[in-house]
């Protein structure tokens, strides 16, 4: 799919009708790659993250946080993953509000 391999996690945003996909390879290169796909046009995609770094990633989790009652209108995508052989656990928070 779009030269993206080793899919690690998928989350669906119903309000934006989009999928967020984290993968470990793009065009054969290791790294941390996240793409956003519109459910109505999966051939048109864009990278939200494209970090080649020559390391495998594992234990990927993603969650969409809409901020609750205090933060109406704010929406974040939270991504957590482990980088293999470096022994780091990374947490990213990305603003995805409309």
C-alpha positions, 0 to 999 in steps of 0.5 A: 500500500503506497510503498508503506510496509510493516504496519504497526497500528491503525486508528480511525477518526470518525469525525474527520472520516480518516485513518491514521496509520503508523508503519515502520518502512517506507520504500524499504527504509526503516523509520517512523512513518505515519500517514493519513488516509481519507476513507472516501479517497484512499489513493490520496494520502499524506504523511503526517510524520516521515522520520527515517532513522534505521531502527525498528519500532514496536509496541505502538499505541495510538489514541485520539483525545478530544480534550473532554469538557474543558478543551472543546474543539481541541483534538490530539492524536497520541502515539506511543512506541518503543524503539528497538535496540535503543531502549527508548519509549517515545510519546508524541502528541500531535494536534489534529483539530479541524 
